[in-house]
């Protein structure tokens, strides 16, 4: 058999393999697609469940449970505020109304019974989700200008899903608002439903758009960018289709793991998963297609071009994906369950993106042939236009003036980084977490004008019975503690309830329980209590938030250094150079601090956000450093390949020339996908989206394009120390 016949046989065999791979992925997608659609049904969004088991708020929660007639250790106080003139008859009427709510069946915003998965109306009373034994009552404000009612929901039950696969809490609060609005109109009140129940329901509602608007907008943004990059009406479909397959595959795997409680998924993780997978998969696709297009100029048959292109990109894609996945998996060391959940959720997404782009996309490109690039089809034995384009000029200019470019780029980064100290990651209250003024946010704001901010959501102290009076007297001297009431045997009894020699004190704070002022009260409350009773425990909503913030700060001290160490090792192994790995790592770290500085300026002076979540620096670091190093990996693996052929300086110039367009395009895609997080009305995701988008663009346009090439040109071959390339 001649060489030509052998080649044709090999080509036919590989095309057949490509067909099998494509069909295989169709089967996978058909199985995982429906599971991805049901992802929201396995979410868990209760902050108290995210606490470390040994935290004081967690131990207090277990102790507080003993004073309750219910088996639930967590309640969602759902507060209904009625604003208007109040007299005794209206208070009695309001009490009768809120107690009647227990008998109401769940309805939608129009008052129609909710439906099951088959569309049949079903009757589910609110009483099914109330905390057994907890009092339901309404009482007037001190100035008789408002009434506040508390409907205590069982947090464990209210977070379960209904037959229509929607969160029960969302439908419960919708029902409460429907009937409360009717009652308010009939009695001359203005009403708002707030408290933890109302706030979390609005939070769930914010995430309800993940399966539709977020994905549609993200897909639309990526499609527009790909059409612009490729100047082709059809080519963009293949990378976007592959990215979609990666997302549904990841979603299917995560659904099964979350369903069986192997990992924890919350709304925040699901939102990040979508943009992370679509963005990363598209980035990998851009790298593969760019190299494939380059090789089509050098090989007559598309199969040969793909074999060379695949070998050229498999190492940087695997190294990049491994870096991001391992960086995310370090979150498993977090003390907080939701952070630990995001680690494997994101890592699974990245691994699925890698596998899909390295298997499905090459198969599709080979099957469709050169025509998919129409109207700019790359022809065999013709010059690649990239070698004389804009990035060729940028590369040569940096080579000619490396120190000047390095100084300018460093100055820009240092100036921005100086503003990082003005960031305020001290936490956001639930009300401050929304970019829009929801009903619960308005209600929370109005509540404090009539009642103490902590009304209905007390800070709770479990203390020895013989020391309870001394503790209460001492705590009332603290500014911010409005009133203290011991737990009684029953709502109608004045006898203090004693369990195992302990008493439960309910502290009403002057501030909302999840506000910065309330959270700052927890350390002095705990300190005062400890002086009298060292065995006492302080729990409640404010304590939960305080312990979450404390755990987050501890996580930062552990996780950030470990991620830096992991990335350093991967870079050193990939580039066979310690010097190059440290150079790249340093460039990304200074880019991270520059991004934080830019975020501070934008968040405080442009968007006027109240502050940043305490976990913002950690999440920003994980994504910016892990994703930011990607582009340096894409660049430096190609530079090393070219250095072996023609030396360090020539290799750097060629590397920037051939990767400039694709890496910049990849950065724009990833920045655009994370920017889409801004469509969700949540401050944390809007801030994270902006941080990643700005940081990625900073990496691609300044750090990777100017700073790193300029530094490599200045250092010369020694950048490859201790490998043999340092002598070339």
C-alpha positions in Angstrom: 0.0 0.0 0.0 1.4 3.4 -1.0 1.9 6.2 1.5 -0.9 8.1 -0.1 -3.3 5.2 0.3 -2.2 4.7 3.9 -2.8 8.4 4.6 -6.3 8.2 3.0 -7.1 5.1 5.1 -6.0 6.9 8.3 -8.0 10.0 7.4 -11.2 7.9 6.8 -10.6 6.0 10.1 -10.2 9.3 12.1 -13.3 10.8 10.4 -15.2 7.7 11.5 -13.9 8.1 15.1 -15.0 11.8 15.0 -18.5 10.7 14.0 -18.6 8.2 16.9 -17.5 10.9 19.3 -20.1 13.3 18.1 -22.9 10.7 18.5 -21.6 9.7 21.9 -21.9 13.3 23.1 -25.4 13.5 21.8 -26.3 10.6 24.0 -24.6 12.2 27.0 -26.4 15.5 26.5 -29.8 13.8 26.1 -29.3 12.2 29.5 -27.8 15.2 31.4 -29.9 17.9 29.8 -33.1 17.2 31.8 -31.0 16.9 35.0 -29.5 20.3 34.4 -32.9 21.8 34.1 -33.8 20.5 37.6 -30.6 21.8 39.2 -32.5 24.5 41.2 -34.5 21.8 42.9 -31.4 20.5 44.8 -30.2 23.9 46.0 -29.7 24.6 49.8 -29.7 28.3 50.7 -29.9 28.4 54.6 -26.9 30.5 56.0 -27.2 28.7 59.3 -26.5 25.4 57.6 -23.2 26.7 56.2 -21.6 27.3 59.6 -18.7 25.3 60.9 -20.0 22.6 63.3 -17.8 23.9 66.1 -18.8 27.5 65.9 -20.6 29.1 68.8 -23.6 30.0 66.8 -23.9 26.3 65.7 -23.5 25.0 69.3 -26.0 27.7 70.5 -28.5 26.5 67.9 -28.4 23.0 69.2 -28.9 24.3 72.8 -31.7 26.6 71.8 -33.5 23.6 70.2 -34.1 22.1 73.6 -36.3 25.1 74.6 -38.6 24.6 71.6 -41.5 22.3 71.2 -40.5 21.6 67.6 -37.7 19.4 66.2 -36.5 22.2 64.0 -33.4 24.1 65.2 -33.9 26.9 62.7 -36.9 29.2 62.0 -37.5 31.8 59.4 -39.4 34.6 61.1 -41.6 36.0 58.4 -42.6 39.5 59.4 -45.7 41.2 58.0 -45.7 45.0 58.5 -49.0 47.0 58.4 -48.5 50.8 58.3 -51.4 53.0 59.2 -53.4 54.3 62.2 -53.9 51.6 64.8 -56.4 51.1 67.6 -57.4 48.1 69.8 -60.0 46.8 67.3 -57.4 46.9 64.4 -54.9 45.0 66.5 -57.5 42.4 67.3 -58.4 42.2 63.6 -54.8 41.8 62.6 -54.3 39.0 65.1 -57.3 37.2 63.7 -56.0 37.7 60.1 -52.5 36.4 60.7 -53.8 33.4 62.6 -56.1 32.6 59.7 -53.1 32.6 57.3 -52.2 29.1 58.6 -55.4 27.7 56.9 -54.7 29.4 53.6 -53.6 27.2 50.7 -50.5 28.2 48.6 -51.4 30.4 45.7 -49.6 32.4 43.0 -49.5 36.2 42.8 -52.9 36.2 41.2 -54.5 34.1 44.0 -54.7 30.9 41.9 -53.9 27.6 43.5 -50.4 26.4 42.7 -50.2 23.4 40.3 -48.3 20.2 40.3 -45.8 19.1 37.6 -48.8 18.0 35.4 -50.6 21.3 35.7 -53.3 20.2 38.1 -54.3 22.6 41.0 -53.2 21.3 44.4 -54.2 22.4 48.0 -51.2 22.8 50.3 -51.9 24.8 53.5 -49.3 27.2 54.9 -49.7 25.4 58.3 -47.7 22.5 56.8 -44.6 24.8 56.9 -45.1 26.6 60.2 -42.9 25.9 63.2 -45.0 23.8 65.6 -45.7 25.4 68.9 -44.3 28.8 67.9 -46.8 31.7 68.7 -48.5 33.6 65.8 -49.3 37.1 66.9 -49.6 40.8 65.9 -48.8 43.8 68.1 -48.8 47.6 67.6 -45.9 50.0 67.6 -45.2 52.3 70.5 -46.9 55.2 68.7 -49.8 53.2 67.4 -48.9 53.9 63.8 -48.1 50.3 62.7 -48.7 46.7 63.4 -46.1 43.9 63.1 -47.1 40.3 62.8 -44.7 37.3 63.0 -45.4 34.1 61.1 -42.6 31.7 62.2 -41.8 29.2 59.4 -39.9 26.0 59.9 -36.7 26.7 57.9 -36.1 23.0 57.2 -39.5 22.5 55.7 -39.9 25.8 54.0 -36.8 25.2 51.9 -38.1 22.0 50.4 -39.4 22.0 46.9 -43.1 21.8 45.9 -44.6 19.4 43.3 -44.0 22.2 40.7 -40.3 22.1 41.6 -40.3 25.6 43.0 -38.9 26.4 46.4 -41.6 26.2 49.0 -40.5 29.4 50.8 -41.0 31.4 47.6 -44.6 30.2 47.2 -45.4 30.6 50.9 -44.3 34.3 50.9 -46.1 34.9 47.6 -49.3 33.6 49.3 -48.7 35.7 52.4 -48.2 38.8 50.3 -51.4 38.1 48.3 -53.7 37.8 51.3 -51.8 40.5 53.3 -52.4 43.0 50.4 -56.1 42.2 50.3 -56.4 42.7 54.1 -54.4 45.9 54.0 -56.6 47.4 51.2 -59.7 46.5 53.2 -58.4 48.1 56.4 -56.6 51.2 55.1 -53.0 49.8 55.6 -49.8 49.7 53.6 -48.2 46.3 53.9 -44.8 44.7 53.3 -43.6 41.2 54.0 -40.0 41.0 55.3 -37.9 39.3 58.0 -35.7 36.4 57.1 -38.7 34.7 55.3 -39.4 37.6 53.1 -35.8 38.4 52.4 -34.8 34.8 51.5 -37.9 34.4 49.4 -36.8 37.4 47.3 -33.4 35.9 47.2 -34.8 32.7 45.8 -36.8 34.7 43.3 -33.6 36.5 42.2 -32.1 33.1 41.3 -35.2 31.9 39.6 -34.0 33.5 36.4 -30.8 31.4 36.2 -32.3 28.7 34.0 -33.6 31.2 31.5 -32.5 34.8 31.3 -29.0 34.2 32.6 -28.2 31.4 30.1 -29.9 33.2 27.2 -28.1 36.4 27.8 -24.8 34.6 28.3 -25.3 32.5 25.2 -26.3 35.6 23.2 -23.2 37.6 24.4 -20.9 34.8 23.5 -22.5 34.3 20.1 -22.1 38.0 19.2 -18.5 38.0 20.2 -17.7 34.8 18.3 -19.4 36.1 15.2 -17.3 39.3 15.4 -14.1 37.3 16.0 -14.6 34.7 13.2 -16.4 36.9 10.7 -18.4 33.8 9.9 -22.1 33.2 10.0 -21.8 29.5 10.9 -18.4 28.8 12.7 -19.6 30.4 16.0 -22.2 27.6 16.4 -19.7 24.9 17.0 -17.8 26.3 20.0 -21.1 27.6 21.5 -22.7 24.2 21.0 -19.7 22.5 22.6 -19.8 24.9 25.6 -23.5 24.1 26.0 -22.8 20.4 26.0 -20.1 21.0 28.7 -22.6 22.9 30.8 -25.4 20.4 30.7 -22.9 17.5 31.4 -21.5 19.4 34.4 -25.1 20.2 35.5 -26.1 16.5 35.3 -23.1 15.3 37.4 -23.7 18.1 40.0 -27.4 17.3 40.2 -26.8 13.7 41.1 -24.1 14.6 43.6 -26.2 17.3 45.3 -29.3 15.1 45.3 -27.4 12.5 47.3 -25.9 15.1 49.6 -22.3 14.4 48.4 -21.8 18.1 47.6 -23.8 21.3 48.5 -25.3 23.5 45.8 -26.7 26.9 46.5 -28.1 29.6 44.1 -24.9 31.5 44.1 -22.8 28.4 43.0 -25.3 27.6 40.3 -25.1 31.1 38.9 -21.3 31.1 38.9 -21.3 27.6 37.4 -23.2 28.7 34.3 -20.9 31.6 33.4 -17.7 29.8 34.5 -18.4 26.8 32.2 -19.6 28.7 29.2 -16.7 31.2 29.5 -14.0 28.7 30.1 -15.2 26.3 27.4 -15.4 29.1 24.9 -11.9 30.2 25.8 -10.5 26.7 25.3 -12.5 26.5 22.0 -11.0 29.8 20.8 -7.5 28.4 21.5 -8.1 25.2 19.6 -9.8 26.8 16.6 -7.1 29.4 16.3 -4.4 26.7 16.3 -6.4 24.5 13.9 -6.9 27.5 11.5 -3.1 28.1 11.7 -2.3 24.5 10.8 -4.8 24.4 7.9 -2.3 26.8 6.1 0.4 24.1 6.6 -1.5 20.9 5.9 -3.6 19.9 2.9 -5.9 17.6 4.7 -8.0 18.8 7.7 -7.4 15.6 9.7 -3.6 16.2 9.6 -4.1 19.9 10.6 -6.3 18.8 13.5 -3.8 16.2 14.8 -1.1 18.8 14.9 -3.4 21.5 16.4 -4.7 19.2 19.0 -1.2 18.2 20.1 -0.3 21.9 20.3 -3.2 22.9 22.6 -3.8 19.8 24.7 -1.0 20.7 27.1 -1.9 24.3 27.8 -5.7 23.5 28.0 -5.1 20.7 30.4 -2.6 22.7 32.4 -5.0 25.7 32.4 -8.1 23.6 33.4 -6.1 21.7 36.0 -4.9 25.0 37.6 -8.4 26.4 37.8 -10.0 23.1 39.0 -7.3 22.6 41.7 -7.6 26.2 42.8 -11.4 25.7 43.2 -10.9 22.4 45.0 -8.8 24.2 47.6 -12.1 25.7 48.7 -12.9 22.3 50.2 -10.7 23.4 53.1 -13.1 26.2 53.8 -14.9 26.1 57.2 -18.2 27.2 55.4 -20.3 24.6 53.7 -21.3 26.9 50.8 -17.7 27.7 50.0 -16.8 24.0 50.2 -19.7 23.3 47.8 -18.6 25.9 45.2 -15.2 24.1 45.1 -16.3 20.8 43.5 -19.2 22.5 41.7 -16.8 24.8 39.8 -14.1 22.1 39.4 -16.6 19.7 37.9 -17.6 22.5 35.5 -14.1 23.2 34.4 -13.2 19.5 33.9 -16.3 19.0 31.8 -15.4 22.1 29.7 -11.9 20.7 29.2 -13.1 17.2 28.1 -15.8 18.6 25.9 -13.5 21.0 24.0 -10.8 18.4 23.6 -13.2 15.7 22.3 -16.4 17.0 20.9 -15.2 20.2 19.2 -12.3 18.6 17.3 -14.7 15.9 16.1 -17.2 18.6 14.9 -14.5 20.6 13.2 -13.1 17.6 11.3 -16.6 16.5 10.3 -17.6 19.9 8.9 -14.3 20.6 7.1 -12.8 23.9 5.9 -16.1 25.3 4.6 -17.1 26.0 8.3 -14.7 29.0 8.2 -16.6 30.6 5.3 -16.2 33.3 4.0 -12.5 33.4 5.1 -11.6 29.7 4.5 -7.9 29.0 5.4 -6.2 27.6 2.3 -3.3 25.2 2.2 0.2 26.7 1.5 -0.9 30.3 1.9 0.4 32.9 4.4 -1.4 33.2 7.8 -2.6 36.8 8.1 -1.9 36.7 11.8 1.9 36.9 11.1 1.6 40.5 9.8 -1.4 41.8 11.8 -1.8 44.2 14.7 -0.3 41.8 17.2 2.8 41.4 15.2 3.4 45.2 15.5 2.6 45.1 19.3 5.1 42.2 19.7 7.9 43.9 17.8 7.3 47.2 19.5 7.6 45.5 23.0 10.7 43.7 21.9 12.3 47.0 20.8 11.5 48.9 24.0 11.0 46.3 26.8 12.1 48.4 29.8 9.9 51.4 28.9 6.8 49.2 28.4 7.5 47.2 31.6 7.8 50.5 33.6 4.6 51.9 32.2 2.6 48.7 32.8 3.9 48.3 36.3 3.1 52.0 37.1 -0.5 51.5 36.0 -0.9 48.4 38.1 0.8 49.9 41.2 -1.4 53.0 41.1 -4.6 50.9 40.9 -3.4 48.5 43.6 -2.9 51.4 46.0 -6.7 51.8 46.1 -7.2 48.2 47.2 -6.8 49.3 50.9 -10.0 51.4 50.5 -12.2 48.3 49.9 -14.7 47.6 52.6 -15.3 43.8 52.8 -17.1 44.0 56.1 -20.2 42.2 55.0 -23.6 43.2 53.6 -27.0 42.8 55.3 -29.5 40.7 53.4 -31.4 44.0 52.6 -28.2 45.5 51.2 -27.5 42.4 49.1 -30.1 43.4 46.5 -29.4 45.8 43.7 -33.2 46.4 43.4 -35.6 47.6 46.1 -37.7 44.4 46.7 -40.7 44.3 48.9 -38.7 42.7 51.7 -36.0 45.4 51.5 -38.5 48.2 51.7 -40.2 46.4 54.6 -37.0 46.0 56.5 -36.2 49.7 56.0 -39.7 50.7 57.2 -39.7 48.3 60.1 -36.9 50.2 61.9 -39.0 53.4 61.9 -41.7 51.8 64.0 -40.0 49.0 65.9 -36.4 48.0 67.1 -34.5 46.6 64.1 -34.2 43.1 65.7 -37.9 42.8 66.5 -39.0 39.2 65.8 -35.4 38.0 65.2 -33.7 38.0 68.6 -30.2 37.3 69.6 -30.5 34.4 71.9 -28.4 33.6 75.0 -28.4 30.2 76.7 -27.2 30.8 80.3 -27.3 29.1 83.7 -30.6 29.7 85.4 -29.0 31.1 88.6 -27.0 33.6 86.6 -29.7 34.6 84.1 -30.8 37.7 86.0 -27.3 39.0 86.4 -26.6 38.5 82.7 -29.8 40.2 81.6 -29.0 43.2 83.9 -25.5 43.5 82.5 -26.5 43.2 78.8 -29.2 45.9 79.2 -26.3 48.3 79.8 -24.9 47.7 76.3 -25.9 50.3 73.7 -27.9 48.6 71.0 -29.7 46.1 73.3 -33.3 47.3 73.4 -35.0 44.7 75.6 -34.5 41.2 77.0 -37.2 38.6 77.7 -36.6 35.1 79.0 -38.3 32.1 77.3 -41.5 31.1 79.1 -43.2 27.8 79.5 -45.9 28.9 77.0 -47.0 32.2 75.2 -49.6 32.7 77.9 -47.5 31.8 80.9 -45.1 34.0 82.8 -43.1 31.1 84.3 -39.6 31.0 82.9 -38.7 27.8 81.1 -35.7 26.0 82.6 -34.1 23.1 80.7 -31.1 21.2 82.2 -30.5 24.1 84.6 -30.4 26.6 81.7 -32.5 29.6 80.7 -33.0 31.1 77.2 -32.8 34.9 77.0 -34.2 36.6 73.9 -32.4 39.9 73.2 -34.1 42.4 70.9 -31.4 44.6 69.3 -31.9 48.1 68.0 -30.6 47.1 64.6 -31.6 44.7 61.9 -30.1 41.3 62.9 -27.9 41.0 59.7 -26.7 44.6 59.7 -23.1 45.5 60.4 -24.1 47.3 63.7 -25.9 44.2 65.0 -23.0 41.9 64.0 -20.5 44.1 65.8 -22.5 43.8 69.0 -21.9 40.0 69.2 -18.3 40.1 70.5 -19.2 42.5 73.4 -22.3 40.5 74.2 -20.3 37.3 74.3 -17.6 39.0 76.4 -20.1 40.3 79.0 -21.9 37.0 79.2 -18.6 35.0 79.6 -17.6 37.2 82.6 -20.7 36.0 84.5 -21.2 32.5 83.0 -18.3 31.0 81.1 -20.6 28.1 79.9 -23.1 30.4 78.2 -23.7 30.4 74.5 -24.8 33.3 72.3 -26.8 32.4 69.1 -29.4 33.8 66.8 -29.2 35.4 63.4 -26.6 38.1 64.3 -24.3 35.4 65.8 -24.6 33.3 62.6 -23.5 36.2 60.5 -20.7 37.1 62.9 -19.3 33.5 62.8 -19.7 33.3 59.1 -17.6 36.5 58.7 -15.0 35.1 61.1 -14.8 31.8 59.3 -14.4 33.6 56.0 -11.4 35.6 57.2 -9.8 32.5 58.5 -10.4 30.8 55.2 -8.5 33.6 53.4 -5.4 33.0 55.5 -5.4 29.3 54.6 -6.8 29.1 51.1 -5.0 32.0 49.3 -1.4 30.8 50.2 -2.3 27.2 49.2 -3.7 28.3 45.8 -0.5 30.3 45.2 1.6 27.3 46.0 -0.4 25.0 43.7 -0.3 27.4 40.8 3.5 27.9 41.3 4.0 24.1 41.1 1.9 23.6 38.0 3.6 26.5 36.2 7.1 25.2 37.2 6.2 21.7 35.9 4.6 23.0 32.7 7.3 25.5 31.7 10.2 23.5 33.3 11.2 26.8 34.9 11.1 28.1 38.4 12.0 31.7 37.3 9.2 31.8 34.7 6.6 30.4 37.1 7.5 33.0 39.7 7.4 35.8 37.1 4.0 34.8 35.9 2.6 34.3 39.4 3.9 37.7 40.5 2.3 39.4 37.5 -1.1 37.9 38.3 -0.9 38.7 42.0 -0.2 42.4 41.3 -3.0 42.3 38.7 -5.3 41.0 41.4 -4.6 43.9 43.8 -4.9 46.4 40.9 -8.4 44.9 40.2 -9.4 45.3 43.9 -8.3 48.9 43.7 -10.4 49.5 40.6 -13.3 47.7 42.2 -13.2 50.0 45.3 -13.3 53.1 43.0 -16.2 51.7 40.9 -18.3 50.1 43.8 -18.1 53.2 46.1 -18.1 56.1 43.7 -20.0 54.8 40.6 -22.4 52.1 41.8 -22.7 53.4 45.4 -22.9 49.9 46.9 -23.1 49.8 50.7 -19.9 47.7 50.8 -18.6 44.3 49.9 -19.4 40.8 51.2 -16.7 39.5 53.6 -16.1 36.6 51.1 -15.6 38.9 48.1 -11.7 39.1 48.4 -11.5 35.3 48.6 -13.8 34.6 45.7 -12.2 37.3 43.6 -8.8 35.8 44.3 -9.9 32.3 43.4 -11.3 33.3 40.0 -8.9 36.1 39.1 -5.7 34.3 39.9 -6.8 30.9 38.6 -8.4 32.3 35.5 -5.8 35.1 35.0 -3.0 32.5 35.0 -4.8 30.8 32.1 -3.7 33.4 29.6 -0.1 33.4 30.7 -0.2 29.6 30.3 -1.6 29.9 26.8 1.1 32.5 25.9 4.1 31.0 27.6 3.6 27.4 26.5 3.6 28.7 22.9 6.6 30.9 23.7 8.5 27.9 25.0 7.6 25.9 21.9 9.0 28.7 19.7 12.0 29.3 22.0 13.2 25.8 21.3 13.2 26.6 17.6 14.5 30.1 17.5 15.6 31.4 21.0 13.9 33.3 23.8 13.4 36.8 22.4 12.4 35.6 18.9 10.1 33.0 20.6 8.4 35.7 22.7 7.8 37.9 19.7 6.4 34.9 17.7 4.3 33.8 20.8 2.7 37.2 21.2 2.1 37.5 17.5 0.3 34.2 17.0 -1.6 34.1 20.4 -2.4 37.8 20.7 -5.7 37.7 18.8 -7.0 34.5 20.3 -6.1 35.3 23.9 -7.6 38.8 23.7 -10.7 37.3 22.2 -10.8 34.7 25.0 -10.4 37.4 27.6 -13.2 39.4 26.1 -15.5 36.3 26.1 -14.8 35.5 29.7 -15.2 39.1 30.8 -18.5 39.4 29.0 -19.8 36.1 30.4 -19.0 37.2 34.0 -20.5 40.6 33.4 -23.8 38.9 32.7 -23.9 38.1 36.4 -24.9 41.8 36.8 -28.4 41.0 35.4 -29.2 39.2 38.7 -30.3 41.7 41.3 -27.7 40.7 43.8 -24.8 43.0 44.9 -22.3 40.1 45.6 -22.7 38.6 42.1 -22.7 42.0 40.4 -19.4 42.8 42.3 -17.9 39.5 41.5 -18.9 39.7 37.9 -17.3 43.2 37.5 -14.1 42.1 39.4 -13.6 39.1 37.2 -14.5 41.0 34.0 -12.2 43.9 34.8 -9.4 41.6 36.1 -9.5 39.4 33.0 -9.3 42.3 30.6 -6.5 43.8 32.6 -4.6 40.5 32.3 -5.2 40.0 28.6 -4.7 43.6 27.5 -1.9 44.8 29.8 -0.3 42.0 31.8 -0.1 39.3 29.2 0.3 41.6 26.2 2.7 44.1 27.5 4.1 43.4 31.0 5.1 39.8 30.7 6.6 40.0 27.2 8.5 43.2 28.3 9.9 41.5 31.4 10.9 38.3 29.4 12.7 40.4 26.8 14.5 42.3 29.6 15.5 39.1 31.5 16.4 37.1 28.4 17.1 33.4 28.4 17.6 33.3 32.2 13.8 33.4 32.5 13.9 29.6 31.8 16.1 28.8 34.8 16.9 26.1 35.7 16.1 24.4 32.4 18.6 24.1 29.6 16.8 26.8 27.6 18.4 29.4 29.9 21.6 28.9 27.9 20.0 29.4 24.4 
